[in-house]
Amino acid sequence: MRKLCLSLALGLVCVMVSTGWAHHRSFEGEAAYYSNYYEGRTMACGGKYQSWKMVAAHRTLPCGTRLRVKNKANGEVVRVTVRDRGPYGDEDRVLDLSRRAARKLGYINAGIARVRAVILHD
C-alpha cells in the first residue's frame, strides 16, 4: 500500500511538472524599468501605467501575482504586482519594473539590475 501511494504521488508530481501546474517559487535575471514613454498607456492586465505605482511586467505569471524583488548588488527589496506582459527582446531580462520600484531598488542610473524575485502567496 505504501509503495502504491508513493508511486501515485510521484506520478502526480510528474504530471504537474509536465503540464505546467507547478510554478517556480522564485527566479533570477535582469530587470529593467519602464521608460516615460509608457506613462498613461494601457497595460495588458488592464489599467493605465503610472510610474509611481509598484507594478511589474512578466511574460507568463498571472495578472495580480505579487512578487518580492531583491536587487542582488545592494540588497534593496521591493514588493510589486504583475500588471503587464513583457519584457520583450532580451532573454536575460525577466522583469520590467515601474520607475518607482527601480528607484527604490537603486538602479535608475544603471538602467538594469540583476534581481531575484520570489512569488508571494498572500
SVG drawing of the C-alpha trace seen along z (x, -y; Angstrom):
<svg xmlns="http://www.w3.org/2000/svg" viewBox="-8 -60 34 62">
<polyline fill="none" stroke="black" stroke-width="0.4" points="0.0,0.0 2.9,-2.4 4.6,-1.7 1.3,-2.4 0.8,-5.7 4.4,-6.7 4.1,-5.8 0.8,-7.7 2.3,-10.8 5.3,-10.6 3.1,-10.3 1.1,-13.3 4.2,-15.4 5.4,-14.3 2.0,-15.3 2.1,-18.7 5.6,-19.5 5.0,-18.3 1.7,-20.3 3.0,-23.5 0.9,-23.2 4.0,-23.5 5.2,-27.1 8.7,-28.0 8.5,-29.9 11.5,-32.2 13.5,-33.2 16.6,-35.3 17.6,-37.5 17.9,-41.1 15.2,-43.7 14.8,-47.0 12.2,-49.7 9.5,-51.4 10.5,-54.5 8.5,-57.7 7.0,-56.8 4.6,-54.3 3.2,-56.7 -0.6,-56.6 -0.7,-53.7 -3.0,-50.7 -1.3,-47.7 -2.1,-44.1 -3.9,-43.3 -6.0,-46.5 -5.5,-49.9 -3.0,-52.6 0.7,-52.5 1.6,-55.1 5.3,-55.4 4.6,-56.0 2.8,-52.6 4.7,-49.5 4.0,-47.3 5.9,-44.9 5.7,-43.2 6.4,-39.5 6.0,-37.2 3.9,-34.4 2.9,-35.0 -0.8,-35.6 -2.0,-39.1 -2.2,-40.2 0.7,-38.0 2.6,-39.6 6.4,-39.5 9.2,-40.4 12.1,-41.6 15.6,-42.0 18.5,-43.8 21.4,-41.4 24.0,-44.1 22.8,-46.2 20.2,-44.0 17.4,-46.5 13.9,-44.9 10.5,-46.0 7.1,-44.3 5.3,-44.7 2.2,-43.4 2.3,-41.9 0.1,-44.1 1.6,-43.8 3.3,-41.5 7.0,-41.7 9.9,-42.3 10.5,-41.5 13.7,-41.2 16.5,-40.2 16.1,-36.7 18.1,-37.6 15.5,-40.1 12.9,-38.6 11.0,-41.8 10.2,-45.3 9.5,-47.4 7.9,-50.7 10.1,-53.7 9.3,-53.9 10.3,-50.3 13.5,-50.8 14.3,-53.9 13.7,-52.0 16.0,-49.2 18.7,-51.7 19.2,-51.1 17.7,-54.2 21.1,-55.4 22.3,-51.9 19.0,-51.1 19.3,-47.4 19.9,-45.3 20.4,-41.7 17.5,-40.6 15.9,-37.7 12.1,-37.6 10.1,-35.5 6.4,-34.8 4.3,-35.8 1.3,-33.8 -0.9,-36.2"/>
</svg>
